Amino acid sequence: MTNNTMNLYQKVAKIKGEMSSMKFSKTGRNSFTKFNYFQLDDFEPTLEKLCSQYGVVTYFMFALDAARMVVVDADDPTQKIEVDSPVDVSFGKTSTKMQDIGAMQTYARRYLFMSFFGITSKSLLSDLRLKTLSLINLYVKNDNMPISADLY
């Protein structure tokens, strides 16, 4: 395999570092709430290439109420990191139960990848910071309470 002098956490840190320096385009569009989002195709090919380069393997396990991503060191398969997330399958959103399960699995994979590997959008963070500051300012103006907020 590759990079067998690093442990799993060091390999993941390298992958996160390389991913953070890359720009990804959000190709998904939610027309109802009018926002763009990352689809798996936006970052997964790059992530999989880096995982292969550093000897890291990921796989997923699903239940109706939980999803698990397992990150394994290909050089030492005894080294694993497991990341769990609750999920919800709301049957009836699509035409079949299997499609609902597939949609849940796709969402879970995307969010687990993004959370674990630190895949973010700088514009999303800036927008969130601005919205948070606007809410704080609104609260301060309405209640005449002095608040200091440093969101960096």
C-alpha positions as CSV (number, residue, x, y, z in Angstrom):
1,M,0.0,0.0,0.0
2,T,1.1,3.6,0.5
3,N,2.3,5.9,3.3
4,N,2.5,3.1,5.8
5,T,4.7,5.2,8.0
6,M,1.7,7.3,8.9
7,N,-1.1,6.2,11.2
8,L,-4.8,6.6,10.2
9,Y,-5.2,10.0,11.9
10,Q,-2.1,11.4,10.2
11,K,-3.4,10.2,6.8
12,V,-6.8,11.7,7.5
13,A,-5.2,15.0,8.5
14,K,-3.3,15.0,5.2
15,I,-6.5,14.4,3.2
16,K,-8.3,17.1,5.1
17,G,-5.5,19.5,4.5
18,E,-5.4,18.9,0.8
19,M,-9.2,19.0,0.5
20,S,-9.3,22.4,2.4
21,S,-7.1,24.0,-0.2
22,M,-9.3,22.9,-3.1
23,K,-12.3,24.7,-4.5
24,F,-15.4,22.7,-5.3
25,S,-18.4,23.9,-7.2
26,K,-21.9,23.3,-5.8
27,T,-23.8,21.8,-8.7
28,G,-26.9,20.9,-6.8
29,R,-29.8,23.3,-6.7
30,N,-32.8,23.3,-4.3
31,S,-35.3,25.4,-6.3
32,F,-37.8,25.4,-3.5
33,T,-35.6,27.0,-0.9
34,K,-33.3,28.6,-3.5
35,F,-29.9,27.5,-2.5
36,N,-27.1,25.6,-4.1
37,Y,-25.5,22.5,-2.4
38,F,-22.7,20.0,-2.9
39,Q,-23.6,16.8,-4.6
40,L,-21.4,13.7,-4.1
41,D,-20.1,14.1,-7.7
42,D,-18.8,17.6,-6.8
43,F,-16.1,16.3,-4.4
44,E,-16.2,12.5,-4.1
45,P,-13.9,11.7,-7.1
46,T,-11.2,14.0,-5.6
47,L,-11.8,12.6,-2.1
48,E,-11.6,9.0,-3.4
49,K,-8.3,9.8,-5.3
50,L,-6.8,11.3,-2.1
51,C,-8.0,8.4,0.0
52,S,-6.4,6.0,-2.5
53,Q,-3.2,8.0,-2.5
54,Y,-2.9,7.9,1.3
55,G,-4.1,4.3,1.8
56,V,-7.5,5.1,3.3
57,V,-10.7,3.3,2.6
58,T,-14.2,4.4,3.5
59,Y,-17.4,2.4,3.5
60,F,-20.9,2.9,4.8
61,M,-23.5,0.9,6.8
62,F,-27.1,1.9,7.1
63,A,-30.1,1.2,9.2
64,L,-33.5,2.9,9.0
65,D,-32.5,5.3,11.8
66,A,-28.7,5.5,11.6
67,A,-25.9,5.7,9.2
68,R,-22.2,4.8,9.8
69,M,-19.2,5.7,7.9
70,V,-16.1,3.6,8.6
71,V,-12.7,5.0,7.7
72,V,-10.0,2.3,7.5
73,D,-6.3,2.4,7.2
74,A,-5.5,0.2,4.2
75,D,-2.0,-0.5,5.5
76,D,-3.3,-1.5,8.9
77,P,-6.9,-2.5,8.8
78,T,-7.1,-2.7,12.6
79,Q,-7.0,1.1,12.6
80,K,-10.6,2.3,12.1
81,I,-12.6,5.4,12.7
82,E,-16.4,5.1,12.9
83,V,-18.6,8.1,12.5
84,D,-22.4,7.7,13.2
85,S,-25.3,9.9,12.3
86,P,-29.0,9.6,12.9
87,V,-31.1,9.5,9.8
88,D,-34.8,9.6,8.9
89,V,-36.5,7.8,6.2
90,S,-39.8,9.5,5.5
91,F,-41.6,7.0,3.4
92,G,-43.9,8.4,0.8
93,K,-41.7,11.3,-0.5
94,T,-40.9,9.4,-3.7
95,S,-42.7,6.7,-5.6
96,T,-41.2,3.7,-3.8
97,K,-39.8,2.8,-0.4
98,M,-36.6,1.8,-2.1
99,Q,-36.2,5.3,-3.6
100,D,-36.8,6.8,-0.2
101,I,-34.1,4.6,1.3
102,G,-31.7,5.4,-1.5
103,A,-32.3,9.1,-1.0
104,M,-31.5,8.8,2.7
105,Q,-28.3,6.9,2.0
106,T,-27.2,9.5,-0.5
107,Y,-27.9,12.3,1.9
108,A,-26.1,10.4,4.7
109,R,-23.0,9.7,2.7
110,R,-22.8,13.3,1.6
111,Y,-23.1,14.7,5.1
112,L,-20.8,12.2,6.7
113,F,-18.1,12.8,4.1
114,M,-18.5,16.6,4.4
115,S,-18.5,16.6,8.1
116,F,-15.6,14.2,8.6
117,F,-13.3,15.5,5.9
118,G,-14.2,19.2,6.5
119,I,-15.6,19.9,3.1
120,T,-17.2,23.3,3.4
121,S,-18.0,26.3,1.4
122,K,-16.3,29.5,2.4
123,S,-19.2,31.5,1.0
124,L,-21.6,29.4,3.2
125,L,-19.5,30.2,6.3
126,S,-19.4,33.9,5.4
127,D,-23.2,33.9,4.8
128,L,-23.8,32.1,8.1
129,R,-21.6,34.6,9.9
130,L,-23.4,37.6,8.4
131,K,-26.8,36.1,9.2
132,T,-25.7,35.4,12.8
133,L,-24.3,38.9,13.2
134,S,-27.5,40.4,11.7
135,L,-29.6,38.4,14.2
136,I,-27.4,39.5,17.1
137,N,-27.7,43.1,16.0
138,L,-31.5,42.7,15.7
139,Y,-31.6,41.2,19.2
140,V,-29.5,44.0,20.7
141,K,-31.5,46.7,19.0
142,N,-34.8,45.2,20.2
143,D,-33.8,44.6,23.8
144,N,-31.3,47.4,24.2
145,M,-28.8,44.8,25.7
146,P,-25.1,45.2,25.0
147,I,-23.7,42.1,23.4
148,S,-20.3,41.4,22.2
149,A,-19.8,38.7,19.7
150,D,-16.7,37.5,18.0
151,L,-17.6,34.8,15.5
152,Y,-14.1,34.1,14.1
